Amino acid sequence: MPPLAARIERLATLSRGSTRQHAAEVRAGQWLTPEASTADQRRRLAALLAHASRHVPYYREVFSSQGLATASAEALAARFTHLPLLDKATLRARFDDLQSDDLQERTWRYDSTGGSTGEPVRLINDSTYLDWQRAVGLVAAAEILCRPLGEKRLHIWGSVDDLLTGKETLRARLGQWLRNEIWLNSFRLTPELMSSYVDIMNRSRPEHIIAYVESAVEIARFVERNGLTVHSPKTVATAAGCLQPHMRDLLTRVFRAEVFQSYGSREVSGMAFECNRHAGMHVPVQTVFLEVLRDDGTPAEPGETGRIVVTSLVNYALPLIRYEIGDLGVWADAPCDCGRVWPLLREITGRVSDTFVTADGTLVAGQYFNYAFHLQDWIEKFQVIQESTRHVRARIVQRKDLPDIEAMRAAGISEITRRVQLAMGEECAVSFEFVDHIEPSASGKYRFTITKVHDTGDPTASSAAASFRESAAAGDCV
């Protein structure tokens, strides 16, 4: 990148609002003592809860129902884990009551997310929230994800709403040039598009590639399957999905680069980032309070899978307090030896909405089904859909370049059926649908697994899915 452009990017980025000050707090916050870090997060949480009590009608109701109508900020923080969870349905239904009544004093804008299920959720972000998230992104990229400011980055990202490559405004294109970025749309990855993206990588030679997990994996498979040569960047960073071990191995092998994972969402932005020790993802306590909870609402132990519940400590315009984001995760068993004090998520294991339910109520992580299809060389792409507790449907795009595809398919169907029934029960029927293309979701992300049973009224599924919400709402938390 030309030195002038690098200087312009640095000045433009750090001059926005309070980004420079916030970045300094985030940078220093990584290296506090555990006691100082806990106290810092507690102070930020208390301030948010006090604001919500004074300015947000929904939370005035919640606090009053908990006997906390006149409680101090410290008392609210002490009772924080007894507060009911906020889910997407409540966010949609009570949107007006969740807004701060001081919006007229803020610079704010609407945002939205379709989520992986395509259900729209409206959001409000003010300039303070955006400054904080920009600061976290700067520190995370440069110091955790090993992407120094100014080095060339190629993004494979976005959806129809986020990015229409080739139709950006002049201002957007200028910004990309100043930041030394190339943006490619991941909404639909056809063989022709993937071939052109590989050509772009080889010509532009980016030092870093940032992509949706599924997009990076699809391109890597395309490269390997077709015997192509692709430029090797310094790093490949994934987000917007679960980076499973076999996916990481594939990306490392194809791109010959160090692979990093980050975790975020439209509602809360960046929530966790993997450093070069690769022991997990660090959670920045200056901006988020993240919990991993069991189905009964109590905190999960390290190594135990639980539901992720997040509180944004910096969004005062539309406070999201104990927001059930719909993901499953696991705390690490030990701190990272990099020395950062931030909590460490070992992994994100999937989405709650993609957790399958057996006929007897057992929950099966959607991640299991990816392994059921592992090493099936005749499959180009797949998607597993649970239609009911007794029916799983597999959509498959077959490879077209194999001479013995029929024999491979027959053996593969038998093995996939065996593996699915091993988890779901022998009474679970497995059907197969062969298609030419599997479309992404409304958000532009590709879902390997989908379960419909949580929305069908199936009493077994409904009971399993509802147990967590009911126990948490009743206050069965510590």
C-alpha positions, 0 to 999 in steps of 0.5 A: 500500500502506498505510504500516503494511502496508509497515513490517510487510512489511519487518520480517517479511522482514528479521527471518527468520534471517540474511536482513538480513546476507545481503542486505547481502552480496549488495547490496555484492557487486554493486559489488566490483572484479572481483578482489575478486568473484572472490576472494569467490566462490572463498572461498565455493566452497572452503568448500562443497567442504570441507564436502562432503568432510567431510560428504557420502558421495557427494562423499567418493567423488568426491574420492577417485576424483580423488585429492583425499581429503585435499586442502585446501579451496583444492586442491579449489577449484583442481580444481573444473572437473575434477570430474564433473557431477551429473545428475538421474538421479544425484541421484535414485539417490544421494539418500541419499548426497548428504545432509549427515551433519549434518542433525540440527544443521540446520533443514531440509525436503524440497522437490521439482521435477518439472521440465519433463519431469515427472520428480520430483527430491527436494531438501533445503533448510535454513534457511540456504539459504532465508535466502540465497535470500530475500536474493537475491530481495529485492535482485534485486527492488528493485535489479535488476528495479525492484520497490521493496518494498511496491509492488503485485505480481500473480503469475501463477504456480504449479502444482497443487502450488504454488498452488491459488487460493482454497484458501490458508490464512488465514496465506497470505492474510494474508501476501499482503495484508501483501506487497501481492500478488495470486496467480493460478494459471497451471496452466491458462489457458482463455479464461474464466480469461484474461478474468477475469485481465484484469478483475482486472488492470484493477481492482487496477492492480498496479504489477508483474506477475510471471509464467511466460513462457508464461502472460504470452505467452498472456494478451497474445495473448488481449488483443491478439486480442480487442481488449481494454484491459489495465492498464499496470503499471510492469514485467512480469517473466518467469521459468520459460522462455525469453523470446524476442525476439518474446515480449518485443515482444508483452509490451511492446506489449500491457502498455505496460511495461518487460519484465524476465527472470529465471532460476531453478529449484526446485533452485537458486532465483534464478540470474540477473536482468536489470537496466534496461539489458537487456543480459543477466541478472546472476548473483549470485556470492555464491550460485551458481557458474554455468558454460556448457559446450560438448559436450566439457566445456570452457567456452563462449566469450562468444556461444557456446551451451552447457549450463548447469551450476550449483553452489549455494554456499549449500545445505550440506544437499544440496550440488549441485556442478556440477549439469547443470540441463538448460538452454542459455545464452550468456554476454554478449560484454561486461559490462553498462554498469550497472557490476555486476561479476556475470557476465552471461548474454546469454540462455537459449536453451532446454532440452537436453531440447528440442533436436531431433536430425536423422538425421545427428546435427545438433542443432537448438535447440527455439527454431527451431521457435517461429520456424517457426510465427511469423506464422501468424495462424490458429494460436492455440496450438501444440506441436512434438514430435519423435517420432524423427529422421525424424518431427516432429508438430505439435499445433495449436489453431486460431483459431475467429474467422477466416472463411477459416481453411481457405485460411490453414491450407493455406498455413500447413501448407505453409510450416511443413513447409518450415521444419521440413524446412529444419532437420531434412532433407527426409526428415523427415516432418511431421504435424499434429494439430488439438486443442481444448486443449494441456495444460501439463506436470506443473509447470504450465509450457507447453512449446512443443517436446518431443523424445522421441528422447533416450529412445528408444534411437535410436543417432544421438540417443543419441550426440549427447545423450551426448557432453557427459556422457561428455566432462565425466565423463572430466574433459575440462574446463579 
